Amino acid sequence: MARPWHDEQSGLATMRIAVLKKESCRSKKCGTECVRFCPRVRTGDETIIIGPDGKPVISEELCVGCGICIKKCPFGAIAIVSLPEELEQPTHRYGVNGFALYGLAIPRGGRVTGILGPNGIGKTTITNILSGEIKPNFGQDHVSEEKVLEHYSGTELHDYLKSVYEGTLRTASKPQYVDLIPRAYAGKVADLIDKADERGISRELFDQLELRDVKEREVRHLSGGELQRLAIAATIARDADFYFFDELTPYLDIYQRVKIARTIRELAKQKNVLVIEHDLAILDLLADIVYIAFGEPGAYGVITSPKGVRVGINEYLKGYLREENVRIRTDPIKFELHAPRLDTDVRILAHVEHLKKSYDSFTFEAKGGELTKGVIGIMGANGTGKTTFVRLLAGVIEPDEGKVDVEVKTSYKPQYVTGKDNSGENVGSLLRAITDSYDTSYYRTEILRPLQLEHILERSVDNLSGGELQRVAIAACLSRDADLFMLDEPSAHLDVEQRALATSLIRRFTENKKVGTLLVDHDIYMIDLASERLMVFAGDPGVRGAAEGPFDMHDGMNRFLKDIGITFRRDQDTHRPRVNKMASKLDRQQREDGEYYYPE
């Protein structure tokens, strides 16, 4: 039970919770500094004891919040958090010293409800509660359904949860990590969709989500993007009253993201939909209202009241929630009014002749040109050769025709990253083996801290989550001694905060080192924030691809967005990219003017 106390400086009543991040705790590799240096333990109290599993257990009633255990823990596994007493008891807590969630989203009919917040803040817990997979325990060992309904008596959540518990309200959920689907299902795509199809719409879904060409393929042979579309299709095919989609966009290109957003908007006309999404352009296009989740990842999360989607996203980017009077970020995420000017000091890093690379059913071509220092964004549909192009530059594959004359060293982060090649090795030893700068203050300040890696350096690489593995891969790429860096989809599995930090790091690193960076991604926010120029990949996905450019940002984005069929405007408040509603006055005007990317 959290301990209420009085903050003399603010005059506010607050309460304190102690959280142990068990995945970070390495009690067998430390000297139990948390116990040895605790002042209350030294006076004879059992404020921190070692539990049966060998890990510390912290008494929230006895803890005085001195913070010594936090500083002394060599693995950053402890968090002592002071919260306003108005939060009262948590909505759900994962045991003693476990993660605590405060608040809950309220489902609203006829709307798409979005949840926006960092990873590890409780968003998936919310969907599990609303779908009935877990019951809120209010910080207690066990709570019955009757107690849950009594707690929410007189609220919208009472009627909703009662219907879920009685089975009169059906839910369908798309999981966050689609990579796990082949482990759970062995068979063909068509069989899985037919099995899930309770609405008789499988034919429509095969066309809408571009699955017709893979319907006879075994699920275990699908790519990440195909698995994502399969998971979305199987969820929509269910006959449910409420649909939950936990991250729609990983592995999908911008064409597919927009198409799926429109498909779900159509679903929301008849059903209730809740979406967790980190691609802000798609969330803005998709959602009607958003809940902001804030707190300390892995320790606690607080859910705000619902906000209009524009207001909610803008407040999140600014880092200040007005209604709650809470600052969730020291510095706002800013967007430039104009693309960065090109540096007059042009340094040529690679000469590219007309290239051609053919596979059994796919052919890629790139016009000749020169790659110079600075960040060049690369955008285009999946299956048009973006990864082929960077692999040609990296020397991973050889062209059938033409030549890549790379005059400098290159470093390449592949599209799909796994921990298999470094099984058993921890993050710190992996990075130390790559660079001699690992133990310098510069490396910690410029690489480890922006990528939030300091607390997972002792973790084994093969036990990392998708987002953690992605951040390690970015660090490894930027740690190598090179002049041309190539990052293929670095935003995958990263939350908004992590994407913003990684984007700023990539741009700052490129400028300070005076090197070149090729940034392949489908997140328009990341491309817009980081890039000076843009390459556009077009063609017939899976059959033919061609690289065009580099162009300046305005010309490149204008070509790209025209091909997708959407127009962008800048938000007047934050200057962030916003997708215009189809056939709106501004959308029609920009199309007539041929200005698909921010009008000059």
C-alpha positions as CSV (number, residue, x, y, z in Angstrom):
1,M,0.0,0.0,0.0
2,A,1.4,3.4,-1.0
3,R,2.2,5.6,2.0
4,P,0.6,9.1,2.2
5,W,2.9,11.9,3.3
6,H,3.0,15.8,3.4
7,D,5.3,17.8,1.2
8,E,6.3,20.8,3.2
9,Q,7.6,22.8,0.3
10,S,4.5,22.5,-1.9
11,G,2.0,22.1,0.9
12,L,0.4,19.2,-1.1
13,A,-0.5,15.8,0.3
14,T,1.3,13.2,-1.7
15,M,1.9,9.5,-1.6
16,R,4.9,7.4,-2.4
17,I,5.3,4.2,-4.3
18,A,8.4,2.0,-4.7
19,V,8.9,0.1,-7.9
20,L,11.4,-2.6,-8.7
21,K,12.0,-3.1,-12.4
22,K,12.7,-6.9,-12.1
23,E,13.9,-7.3,-15.7
24,S,16.8,-4.8,-14.9
25,C,17.5,-6.1,-11.4
26,R,20.7,-8.3,-11.3
27,S,20.8,-9.2,-7.6
28,K,23.3,-12.0,-8.2
29,K,25.8,-9.6,-9.8
30,C,25.6,-6.8,-7.2
31,G,26.4,-6.4,-3.5
32,T,22.8,-5.6,-2.5
33,E,23.7,-2.0,-2.2
34,C,20.0,-1.1,-1.9
35,V,19.8,-2.9,1.4
36,R,23.3,-2.0,2.7
37,F,23.0,1.7,2.2
38,C,19.4,2.2,3.2
39,P,19.3,4.5,6.3
40,R,16.2,2.9,7.7
41,V,17.7,-0.6,7.4
42,R,20.8,0.7,9.3
43,T,18.5,1.8,12.2
44,G,17.0,-1.7,12.4
45,D,13.9,-1.4,10.3
46,E,13.1,-3.9,7.5
47,T,12.5,-1.2,4.9
48,I,14.3,-3.3,2.2
49,I,14.6,-7.1,2.5
50,I,15.6,-9.8,0.1
51,G,12.7,-11.9,-1.1
52,P,12.5,-15.6,-1.9
53,D,13.4,-14.9,-5.5
54,G,16.7,-13.2,-4.4
55,K,15.4,-9.8,-5.4
56,P,14.8,-6.9,-3.0
57,V,11.3,-6.1,-1.6
58,I,10.8,-2.4,-0.5
59,S,8.3,-1.5,2.1
60,E,6.4,1.6,1.0
61,E,5.1,2.2,4.5
62,L,8.6,2.4,6.0
63,C,10.4,4.1,3.0
64,V,11.2,7.8,3.6
65,G,12.0,8.5,0.0
66,C,15.7,9.5,0.5
67,G,16.6,8.1,-2.9
68,I,19.9,6.5,-1.8
69,C,18.9,3.1,-3.1
70,I,18.1,4.6,-6.5
71,K,21.6,6.1,-6.7
72,K,23.4,3.1,-5.3
73,C,21.7,0.4,-7.5
74,P,24.2,-0.3,-10.3
75,F,21.5,-1.4,-12.7
76,G,19.0,1.4,-12.3
77,A,16.3,-1.1,-11.3
78,I,14.7,1.0,-8.5
79,A,12.3,3.9,-8.7
80,I,10.8,5.7,-5.7
81,V,8.0,8.0,-7.0
82,S,6.0,10.6,-5.2
83,L,2.4,11.1,-6.6
84,P,-0.4,13.5,-5.7
85,E,-2.7,11.9,-3.1
86,E,-5.7,12.8,-5.4
87,L,-4.8,9.8,-7.5
88,E,-5.8,7.6,-4.5
89,Q,-5.4,3.9,-5.2
90,P,-4.1,2.6,-8.5
91,T,-6.5,1.1,-11.0
92,H,-4.2,-1.9,-11.4
93,R,-0.8,-2.9,-9.9
94,Y,1.4,-5.8,-10.8
95,G,2.1,-7.1,-7.2
96,V,4.4,-5.7,-4.5
97,N,6.8,-3.1,-5.9
98,G,5.3,-3.7,-9.4
99,F,4.1,-1.3,-12.1
100,A,1.1,0.8,-11.1
101,L,-1.6,2.2,-13.5
102,Y,-3.8,5.2,-12.5
103,G,-6.9,5.9,-14.4
104,L,-8.6,4.1,-17.4
105,A,-9.8,5.1,-20.8
106,I,-13.6,5.2,-21.2
107,P,-14.9,3.5,-24.4
108,R,-17.1,5.8,-26.5
109,G,-19.5,4.5,-29.1
110,G,-19.2,5.7,-32.8
111,R,-15.7,7.1,-32.4
112,V,-12.1,6.1,-32.8
113,T,-10.5,6.5,-29.4
114,G,-6.7,6.8,-29.4
115,I,-4.1,6.4,-26.5
116,L,-0.9,8.3,-26.9
117,G,2.1,7.8,-24.6
118,P,5.6,6.2,-24.2
119,N,6.3,2.5,-24.1
120,G,6.0,0.9,-20.7
121,I,3.4,3.3,-19.4
122,G,0.4,1.0,-19.2
123,K,-1.3,1.4,-22.6
124,T,-1.5,-2.4,-23.2
125,T,-2.7,-2.9,-19.7
126,I,-5.6,-0.7,-20.4
127,T,-6.6,-2.7,-23.5
128,N,-6.3,-5.9,-21.5
129,I,-8.6,-4.5,-18.8
130,L,-11.2,-3.2,-21.3
131,S,-11.1,-6.5,-23.2
132,G,-11.7,-8.5,-20.0
133,E,-8.3,-10.3,-20.2
134,I,-7.4,-9.0,-16.8
135,K,-9.4,-7.4,-14.0
136,P,-8.4,-4.2,-12.3
137,N,-7.2,-5.1,-8.8
138,F,-6.8,-1.6,-7.3
139,G,-3.5,-2.5,-5.8
140,Q,-4.8,-5.5,-3.9
141,D,-4.0,-9.2,-4.1
142,H,-7.4,-10.2,-5.6
143,V,-10.6,-8.4,-6.5
144,S,-13.8,-10.0,-7.7
145,E,-15.9,-8.9,-10.6
146,E,-18.5,-7.7,-8.1
147,K,-16.0,-5.5,-6.4
148,V,-14.8,-4.1,-9.7
149,L,-18.4,-3.2,-10.7
150,E,-19.1,-1.7,-7.3
151,H,-16.0,0.5,-7.6
152,Y,-17.2,1.9,-11.0
153,S,-20.9,2.1,-9.9
154,G,-22.7,5.0,-11.5
155,T,-20.1,5.5,-14.3
156,E,-19.9,4.6,-17.9
157,L,-17.2,2.0,-17.1
158,H,-19.7,0.1,-14.9
159,D,-22.1,-0.7,-17.7
160,Y,-19.2,-1.4,-20.1
161,L,-17.3,-3.8,-17.8
162,K,-20.6,-5.5,-16.7
163,S,-21.4,-6.3,-20.3
164,V,-17.8,-7.6,-20.8
165,Y,-18.0,-9.9,-17.7
166,E,-21.4,-11.2,-18.6
167,G,-20.3,-11.9,-22.2
168,T,-22.9,-9.7,-23.8
169,L,-20.3,-7.4,-25.2
170,R,-17.7,-9.0,-27.4
171,T,-14.2,-7.7,-28.0
172,A,-11.5,-8.3,-30.6
173,S,-7.9,-7.4,-30.1
174,K,-4.9,-7.1,-32.4
175,P,-1.7,-7.9,-30.5
176,Q,1.2,-5.5,-30.4
177,Y,3.9,-7.9,-31.6
178,V,2.8,-9.6,-34.8
179,D,6.2,-11.4,-35.1
180,L,4.7,-14.0,-32.6
181,I,1.8,-15.0,-34.8
182,P,3.7,-17.8,-36.6
183,R,4.4,-19.4,-33.2
184,A,0.7,-19.5,-32.4
185,Y,-0.6,-20.5,-35.8
186,A,0.7,-23.0,-38.4
187,G,-1.2,-22.9,-41.7
188,K,-2.1,-20.7,-44.7
189,V,-3.2,-17.1,-44.7
190,A,-6.6,-17.9,-46.3
191,D,-7.3,-20.5,-43.6
192,L,-6.5,-18.2,-40.8
193,I,-8.7,-15.4,-42.2
194,D,-11.6,-17.8,-42.9
195,K,-11.3,-19.2,-39.4
196,A,-11.5,-15.7,-37.9
197,D,-14.2,-14.4,-40.3
198,E,-17.4,-14.1,-38.4
199,R,-18.8,-11.2,-40.5
200,G,-18.5,-12.7,-44.0
201,I,-16.1,-10.1,-45.3
202,S,-12.9,-12.1,-46.0
203,R,-13.0,-11.3,-49.7
204,E,-13.2,-7.6,-49.1
205,L,-10.4,-7.7,-46.6
206,F,-8.1,-9.6,-49.0
207,D,-8.5,-6.7,-51.4
208,Q,-8.5,-3.8,-48.9
209,L,-5.4,-5.0,-47.0
210,E,-3.5,-6.3,-50.1
211,L,-3.4,-9.9,-48.9
212,R,-4.8,-11.6,-52.1
213,D,-1.3,-12.4,-53.4
214,V,-0.3,-14.1,-50.2
215,K,-3.5,-15.9,-49.3
216,E,-2.1,-19.4,-50.2
217,R,1.2,-18.7,-48.5
218,E,2.1,-20.3,-45.2
219,V,1.9,-17.8,-42.3
220,R,5.5,-18.6,-41.2
221,H,6.8,-17.4,-44.6
222,L,5.2,-13.9,-44.3
223,S,7.2,-10.7,-44.0
224,G,6.7,-8.3,-41.1
225,G,4.4,-6.1,-43.2
226,E,2.3,-9.0,-44.4
227,L,2.0,-10.3,-40.8
228,Q,0.8,-6.9,-39.7
229,R,-1.9,-6.7,-42.3
230,L,-2.9,-10.3,-41.6
231,A,-3.3,-9.5,-37.9
232,I,-5.4,-6.4,-38.7
233,A,-7.6,-8.4,-41.2
234,A,-8.1,-11.2,-38.7
235,T,-9.2,-8.7,-36.0
236,I,-11.6,-6.8,-38.3
237,A,-13.1,-10.1,-39.5
238,R,-14.3,-10.9,-35.9
239,D,-17.9,-10.1,-35.1
240,A,-17.3,-7.9,-32.1
241,D,-18.7,-4.8,-30.4
242,F,-15.4,-3.3,-29.5
243,Y,-12.1,-3.5,-31.4
244,F,-8.7,-2.9,-30.0
245,F,-5.6,-2.2,-32.2
246,D,-2.3,-2.2,-30.4
247,E,0.1,-0.5,-32.8
248,L,-1.0,-0.6,-36.5
249,T,1.9,0.8,-38.4
250,P,5.1,-1.2,-37.7
251,Y,6.5,-2.7,-40.9
252,L,3.9,-0.9,-43.1
253,D,4.7,1.8,-45.6
254,I,2.8,5.1,-45.7
255,Y,0.5,3.9,-48.5
256,Q,-0.6,0.9,-46.4
257,R,-0.9,3.1,-43.3
258,V,-3.2,5.5,-44.9
259,K,-5.3,2.7,-46.5
260,I,-5.6,0.9,-43.1
261,A,-6.5,4.1,-41.3
262,R,-9.4,4.6,-43.8
263,T,-10.5,1.0,-43.4
264,I,-10.7,1.4,-39.6
265,R,-12.5,4.7,-39.9
266,E,-15.2,2.9,-41.9
267,L,-15.3,0.2,-39.2
268,A,-15.8,2.8,-36.6
269,K,-19.1,4.0,-38.2
270,Q,-20.6,0.7,-37.0
271,K,-18.4,-0.4,-34.1
272,N,-16.4,1.0,-31.2
273,V,-12.6,1.2,-31.8
274,L,-9.6,2.0,-29.6
275,V,-6.2,2.4,-31.1
276,I,-2.7,2.6,-29.6
277,E,-0.3,4.3,-32.1
278,H,3.0,6.1,-32.2
279,D,2.8,7.4,-35.7
280,L,1.3,10.8,-35.0
281,A,0.3,11.6,-38.6
282,I,-1.7,8.4,-38.7
283,L,-3.2,8.8,-35.2
284,D,-4.2,12.4,-36.2
285,L,-5.9,11.0,-39.3
286,L,-7.5,8.1,-37.5
287,A,-8.7,9.2,-34.1
288,D,-11.5,11.5,-32.9
289,I,-10.3,11.7,-29.3
290,V,-7.1,10.8,-27.5
291,Y,-6.1,9.9,-23.9
292,I,-2.6,10.9,-23.0
293,A,-0.6,8.4,-20.9
294,F,2.3,9.9,-18.8
295,G,4.5,8.9,-15.9
296,E,7.7,6.9,-15.6
297,P,8.0,3.9,-17.9
298,G,8.2,0.7,-16.0
299,A,7.2,2.4,-12.8
300,Y,3.8,4.0,-13.1
301,G,1.4,5.5,-15.6
302,V,-1.4,8.0,-15.4
303,I,-4.2,8.3,-17.9
304,T,-5.7,11.8,-18.5
305,S,-9.2,12.7,-19.3
306,P,-10.1,12.5,-23.1
307,K,-8.9,15.4,-25.3
308,G,-9.7,16.4,-28.9
309,V,-7.1,14.7,-31.1
310,R,-5.5,17.9,-32.3
311,V,-5.3,19.4,-28.8
312,G,-4.1,16.1,-27.3
313,I,-1.2,15.6,-29.8
314,N,-0.2,19.3,-29.6
315,E,-0.1,19.2,-25.8
316,Y,2.0,16.0,-25.9
317,L,4.5,17.5,-28.3
318,K,4.8,20.7,-26.2
319,G,5.3,18.5,-23.1
320,Y,2.6,20.4,-21.0
321,L,-0.9,19.1,-20.2
322,R,-3.0,22.2,-19.6
323,E,-6.0,20.6,-17.9
324,E,-3.9,18.5,-15.6
325,N,-1.3,21.2,-15.1
326,V,1.4,18.7,-15.5
327,R,4.7,19.1,-17.4
328,I,5.7,15.7,-18.9
329,R,8.7,16.8,-20.8
330,T,11.4,19.5,-20.2
331,D,11.7,20.6,-23.8
332,P,9.0,20.6,-26.5
333,I,9.4,18.6,-29.8
334,K,9.7,21.3,-32.5
335,F,9.2,21.3,-36.2
336,E,11.0,23.8,-38.5
337,L,8.9,26.1,-40.7
338,H,11.2,25.4,-43.7
339,A,13.5,22.5,-44.6
340,P,17.1,23.1,-43.6
341,R,19.3,24.9,-46.1
342,L,21.9,22.9,-47.9
343,D,25.4,23.3,-46.7
344,T,27.7,25.1,-49.1
345,D,30.6,22.9,-48.1
346,V,29.6,19.9,-50.2
347,R,31.5,16.7,-49.5
348,I,30.9,13.9,-51.9
349,L,30.7,10.5,-50.2
350,A,29.7,8.2,-53.0
351,H,29.4,8.2,-56.8
352,V,26.5,6.0,-58.0
353,E,26.3,5.0,-61.7
354,H,23.1,3.8,-63.2
355,L,22.4,0.7,-61.1
356,K,20.3,-2.4,-61.8
357,K,19.6,-5.4,-59.6
358,S,17.3,-8.2,-60.5
359,Y,15.8,-11.1,-58.6
360,D,13.4,-13.8,-59.7
361,S,10.3,-11.5,-59.8
362,F,11.7,-8.1,-58.9
363,T,13.9,-5.6,-60.7
364,F,15.4,-2.4,-59.2
365,E,17.0,0.5,-61.0
366,A,18.7,3.7,-59.7
367,K,19.8,6.7,-61.8
368,G,23.4,7.8,-61.5
369,G,24.3,10.6,-59.0
370,E,26.3,11.6,-56.0
371,L,25.6,11.2,-52.3
372,T,27.0,14.0,-50.1
373,K,27.1,14.7,-46.4
374,G,24.0,15.5,-44.4
375,V,20.8,13.6,-43.8
376,I,19.0,12.3,-46.9
377,G,15.6,10.8,-46.2
378,I,14.3,7.9,-48.3
379,M,10.6,7.2,-48.7
380,G,8.5,4.9,-50.9
381,A,6.2,2.0,-50.8
382,N,7.4,-1.4,-49.5
383,G,8.7,-3.6,-52.3
384,T,10.2,-0.7,-54.4
385,G,13.8,-1.3,-53.6
386,K,14.7,1.0,-50.7
387,T,16.4,-1.8,-48.7
388,T,18.0,-3.1,-51.9
389,F,19.5,0.3,-52.6
390,V,21.1,0.7,-49.1
391,R,22.4,-2.9,-49.2
392,L,24.0,-2.1,-52.6
393,L,25.7,1.0,-51.1
394,A,26.7,-1.0,-48.0
395,G,28.3,-3.7,-50.2
396,V,26.1,-6.4,-48.7
397,I,24.9,-7.3,-52.3
398,E,26.5,-6.6,-55.7
399,P,24.6,-4.9,-58.6
400,D,24.0,-6.7,-61.9
401,E,24.7,-3.6,-63.8
402,G,26.5,-0.4,-62.9
403,K,28.9,0.4,-60.1
404,V,28.8,1.9,-56.6
405,D,32.0,3.9,-56.0
406,V,31.9,4.5,-52.3
407,E,34.9,6.5,-51.4
408,V,34.4,6.3,-47.6
409,K,33.7,3.7,-44.9
410,T,30.0,2.8,-44.4
411,S,27.9,1.6,-41.5
412,Y,24.6,-0.1,-42.0
413,K,21.6,-0.9,-39.7
414,P,19.4,-3.4,-41.3
415,Q,15.6,-3.3,-41.5
416,Y,15.0,-6.3,-39.2
417,V,17.1,-6.5,-36.1
418,T,17.3,-9.6,-33.8
419,G,19.5,-10.6,-30.9
420,K,20.3,-14.0,-32.2
421,D,23.8,-13.1,-33.5
422,N,24.8,-11.8,-30.1
423,S,23.0,-14.4,-27.9
424,G,24.2,-14.3,-24.3
425,E,26.2,-11.1,-24.7
426,N,25.1,-8.0,-22.8
427,V,24.4,-4.6,-24.4
428,G,27.5,-2.9,-22.8
429,S,30.0,-5.5,-24.0
430,L,28.5,-5.5,-27.5
431,L,28.9,-1.7,-27.8
432,R,32.3,-1.6,-26.2
433,A,33.5,-4.1,-28.8
434,I,32.4,-1.8,-31.6
435,T,33.9,1.5,-30.4
436,D,36.9,2.8,-28.4
437,S,34.8,5.7,-27.2
438,Y,32.4,3.6,-25.1
439,D,33.9,4.7,-21.7
440,T,34.0,8.4,-22.6
441,S,31.6,11.0,-21.3
442,Y,30.9,12.0,-24.9
443,Y,29.6,8.6,-25.7
444,R,27.3,8.5,-22.7
445,T,26.0,12.0,-23.3
446,E,25.6,11.8,-27.1
447,I,24.7,8.1,-27.7
448,L,23.7,6.2,-24.6
449,R,21.6,8.8,-22.9
450,P,19.5,10.0,-26.0
451,L,18.8,6.4,-26.8
452,Q,17.8,5.6,-23.2
453,L,20.3,2.7,-23.0
454,E,22.1,3.5,-19.7
455,H,19.8,1.2,-17.7
456,I,19.9,-1.8,-19.9
457,L,23.7,-2.0,-20.5
458,E,23.8,-5.2,-18.3
459,R,20.9,-6.8,-20.0
460,S,21.4,-9.7,-22.4
461,V,20.9,-8.7,-26.0
462,D,18.7,-11.7,-26.7
463,N,16.3,-10.8,-23.9
464,L,15.5,-7.2,-25.1
465,S,12.1,-6.0,-26.3
466,G,11.6,-4.9,-29.9
467,G,12.0,-1.2,-29.0
468,E,15.1,-1.8,-26.8
469,L,16.7,-3.9,-29.6
470,Q,16.0,-1.2,-32.1
471,R,17.7,1.4,-30.0
472,V,20.8,-0.8,-29.4
473,A,21.0,-1.4,-33.2
474,I,20.9,2.4,-33.8
475,A,23.7,2.9,-31.3
476,A,25.8,0.1,-32.8
477,C,25.4,1.6,-36.3
478,L,26.4,5.1,-35.1
479,S,29.3,3.7,-33.0
480,R,31.3,2.4,-36.0
481,D,34.1,4.3,-37.6
482,A,32.4,5.4,-40.8
483,D,31.6,8.4,-43.0
484,L,28.3,7.2,-44.5
485,F,25.7,5.8,-42.2
486,M,22.6,3.9,-43.4
487,L,19.6,3.3,-41.1
488,D,16.8,1.2,-42.4
489,E,13.5,1.9,-40.5
490,P,15.0,3.0,-37.2
491,S,11.5,4.1,-35.9
492,A,10.1,0.5,-35.7
493,H,8.8,-0.3,-32.2
494,L,9.9,3.1,-30.8
495,D,7.4,5.3,-29.1
496,V,6.9,9.0,-29.9
497,E,9.4,10.2,-27.3
498,Q,12.0,7.7,-28.4
499,R,11.5,8.6,-32.0
500,A,12.0,12.3,-31.3
501,L,15.2,11.6,-29.3
502,A,16.6,9.2,-31.9
503,T,15.7,11.7,-34.7
504,S,17.5,14.6,-32.9
505,L,20.5,12.3,-32.2
506,I,20.7,11.2,-35.9
507,R,20.6,14.8,-37.1
508,R,23.0,16.2,-34.5
509,F,25.4,13.3,-35.0
510,T,25.4,13.9,-38.8
511,E,26.0,17.6,-38.4
512,N,28.7,17.4,-35.7
513,K,30.6,14.6,-37.4
514,K,30.2,16.1,-40.9
515,V,29.2,12.8,-42.3
516,G,26.4,11.5,-44.5
517,T,23.3,9.6,-43.3
518,L,20.7,7.8,-45.4
519,L,17.5,7.5,-43.3
520,V,14.9,5.0,-44.6
521,D,11.6,5.3,-42.8
522,H,7.8,5.5,-43.2
523,D,7.3,7.9,-40.3
524,I,6.8,11.3,-42.0
525,Y,7.4,13.1,-38.7
526,M,10.9,11.5,-38.4
527,I,11.8,12.2,-42.1
528,D,10.5,15.8,-41.8
529,L,12.4,16.5,-38.6
530,A,15.7,15.0,-39.7
531,S,16.2,15.3,-43.4
532,E,17.8,18.0,-45.6
533,R,17.0,16.2,-48.9
534,L,14.7,13.4,-50.0
535,M,15.0,10.4,-52.3
536,V,11.7,9.0,-53.6
537,F,11.2,5.4,-54.6
538,A,8.4,4.5,-57.0
539,G,7.3,1.6,-59.2
540,D,5.1,-1.5,-59.0
541,P,5.7,-2.9,-55.5
542,G,7.2,-6.4,-55.5
543,V,7.7,-6.3,-59.3
544,R,9.7,-3.1,-60.2
545,G,11.3,-0.3,-58.3
546,A,13.2,2.9,-59.2
547,A,15.0,5.5,-57.1
548,E,14.6,9.2,-57.9
549,G,16.5,12.1,-56.5
550,P,17.8,13.3,-54.1
551,F,15.5,16.3,-54.3
552,D,15.1,19.2,-51.9
553,M,12.5,18.5,-49.2
554,H,9.7,20.5,-50.8
555,D,10.0,18.9,-54.3
556,G,10.7,15.4,-52.9
557,M,7.7,15.4,-50.5
558,N,5.5,16.9,-53.1
559,R,6.2,14.1,-55.5
560,F,5.8,11.5,-52.8
561,L,2.5,12.8,-51.4
562,K,1.0,13.3,-54.8
563,D,1.7,9.6,-55.6
564,I,0.0,8.6,-52.3
565,G,-3.0,10.9,-53.0
566,I,-2.9,12.9,-49.7
567,T,-2.1,16.6,-48.9
568,F,-0.4,17.9,-45.9
569,R,-0.7,21.2,-43.9
570,R,1.3,22.5,-41.0
571,D,-0.5,22.8,-37.6
572,Q,-0.7,26.5,-36.8
573,D,0.3,25.9,-33.2
574,T,3.2,23.4,-33.4
575,H,4.0,23.4,-37.1
576,R,3.8,19.6,-37.2
577,P,2.6,17.8,-40.3
578,R,-1.1,17.1,-40.5
579,V,-3.0,15.1,-43.1
580,N,-5.8,17.1,-44.7
581,K,-9.2,15.5,-44.5
582,M,-10.1,14.0,-47.9
583,A,-12.1,16.4,-50.1
584,S,-11.9,19.2,-47.5
585,K,-11.6,22.8,-48.7
586,L,-7.9,22.9,-48.0
587,D,-7.3,19.5,-49.6
588,R,-9.1,20.5,-52.8
589,Q,-7.3,23.9,-52.9
590,Q,-3.8,22.3,-52.5
591,R,-4.6,19.7,-55.1
592,E,-5.6,22.4,-57.6
593,D,-2.4,24.3,-56.8
594,G,-0.2,21.2,-57.0
595,E,1.0,21.7,-53.5
596,Y,0.7,18.4,-51.7
597,Y,3.4,19.3,-49.1
598,Y,3.1,22.4,-47.0
599,P,2.1,25.3,-49.3
600,E,4.9,27.9,-49.6
